[in-house]
Amino acid sequence: MSKSNGNGESRQPSRNRNARYKVLYLPIDEVKPSPENEEIYGPIEHDQQTEDLIDSIERRGLSDPLLLTRDRFIISGHRRLYALRYLKYKEVPVWITKDKHDGNPEFHRLLAEYNPQRVKTPGSILREALLRDNNSADTYAAIRERREASLKVNAEFMVVKGDKDITPISDRRIPFLEAVQKVIEDLRPYWPLSIRQIHYRLLNDPPLRQTCQRSKYGPEHWRYKNDCDSYTSLVDLLTPARYLGYVPMTCIDDPTRPQKMWHGFASVSQFIQQDVDRFLTGYHRDRQQDQPRYIEVFAEKSTLFKIVSRACNQYYVPFSIGRGFCSVPVWRDIEKRFHQSGKERMTLIVVADYDPAGLNLADDAVRSLRDRHNIPVDGHRIAVNPEQIEELGLAEDFNPAKDGNKGLYNAFVERTGSNRTWEVEALPPDYLVDQIQAAIVANMDIGIYTAICEQEESDCDQLTHIRAEIADQLQL
C-alpha cells in the first residue's frame, strides 16, 4: 500500500531486516528526536551529505522507515527526519520497537548498536566503542566531563603592558615619501619588493630625506645616498607608511622569514567544482624538449625570485635560488633534471652580486656541477658585471667588500682591482629580465622553439573542443 508524502507523491517503504516490525504512519510532529543522538554524533548539519539525502528522498521517496521506541523517540533516522521536515512531509513511516526511551539506562548503547551505517567522525567512533563495551551511564558521564574539561584553557595568558604606537610622518618627510611611492608604483610588476630594491631605485634620482628650514646643515646633507644612514631612514619611513596606508602592505615582503599555511575544502562539492573548473586546462608543451642544450638559471638570493621567474616563464627554463653558496641537494636536483632532459650539454646562467661571494659563487656553481656531478656544463655569468656597472652608472654598494674571509677578499681585489662592490638589486628589474632572456635565447634554437609554441597552440584548441564535447554529454 502506498502513502502520500504530503506533496501529492506516492511512495512505498521497502522491506528489510526490520520488517518484523509493523510499519505505521505517524504525524511527523509526534516523532521525537533523541537528545542522546546529538551527544554521540553531534548536531545534524545541513552539509553535502544532508543535501544529497534530501535530493534522494525528493526524487525517489523514503526507502527505509524510521525506527522508534514505543514512546516515539528515534533510535535510527535522525538525519532522515531532518530531511523529511525540510521537504515539509506531514507524516512519516516508522517501525516501533519494544524498547523504551524514558528511564532506559542503556539508551546510549542502543543508539550506537542501531546506527553502524552512519558516516561518523573519529570522536563518534570512539564514543560508540566505549558505549558498547562499558556501562553506558558511567561512560557517558566520563565523556561529558572530558568534553567540558577540554573547553578550559589550562595555560595563563600573558600580561602585556605598554603600547606600540605608529609615529606619524611629518611634513618635512612628505617629499621623501612621495619619491618612495613613485619607485614602488614603477616596480609594481615585481611586487612584493625588498627594501633593498627600493633603496637602489632611489639612487637613480636621489630625493631629500627631509627638508629643514632651520638647520646647521645645507640641503645636500639630507640628500639620499648609498650609505647606512639613508638606508635606515628608508626603513624608518616605510614602517609607518604601511601602517598609515601611504603604501600598500602587500608591496613589500620579507622572504627570509618563511611562513606556512594549510588549506582545505569546505565540502566535497567545493573540491569537485574546483577540479571541474580546471578540467583539461593549463596544458603546455615542454618548450625546451627539442633544444640542443639543457639550460638552467641560478640566482644568488631570494629577492630575485620574482625577476628570474618572469624571465624564465616564457621559455620554460627551470631556475634555482641559492641564497648564497648551495648545499648538496640543490646540485643533486639540477643533476637529476639535466639527465631527465636527455641533453648532452648544459648551460648554467648565473645571476649574482659583484662582490667576493658573488663572483666566487658563480665559479663554485660550475665547479660543483662539473667536478662533483660530472655534468658537461658551461657557465654564463650575466650579472652583475663591469660593463653593466659602466653602462648604467650604478652606485656602488654602501658596504665595501668585507675581509672576513681573507681568501675570498684577496681573490676579489686581485681580480677586480678594488674592494668596491655592487649588488644585483642595483640593476633595474626590466633590464635584468632582458639580460636573462637574452642569455637564454643565445643558447636556444629559435626555429625549434617557435615550432613547439605553434604546436602548443594547436593542442590547446583541440583540448577546448574536447572539453566542450564532454560538457555537452554531461548535460544529456
Secondary structure as UniProt FT lines:
FT   STRAND          3..4
FT   STRAND          10..11
FT   TURN            17..20
FT   STRAND          23..27
FT   HELIX           28..30
FT   HELIX           35..41
FT   HELIX           48..60
FT   STRAND          66..68
FT   TURN            70..71
FT   STRAND          73..76
FT   HELIX           78..86
FT   TURN            87..88
FT   STRAND          91..96
FT   TURN            102..103
FT   TURN            105..106
FT   HELIX           107..113
FT   TURN            116..117
FT   HELIX           122..133
FT   HELIX           136..150
FT   HELIX           171..173
FT   HELIX           174..186
FT   HELIX           188..190
FT   HELIX           195..202
FT   TURN            203..204
FT   HELIX           219..222
FT   HELIX           228..243
FT   TURN            244..245
FT   HELIX           249..251
FT   TURN            255..256
FT   HELIX           268..278
FT   TURN            279..280
FT   TURN            287..290
FT   STRAND          294..299
FT   HELIX           302..304
FT   HELIX           305..313
FT   TURN            314..316
FT   STRAND          319..321
FT   HELIX           328..341
FT   STRAND          346..351
FT   HELIX           356..367
FT   HELIX           368..372
FT   STRAND          377..383
FT   HELIX           386..392
FT   HELIX           406..416
FT   HELIX           424..426
FT   HELIX           429..442
FT   HELIX           446..474
//
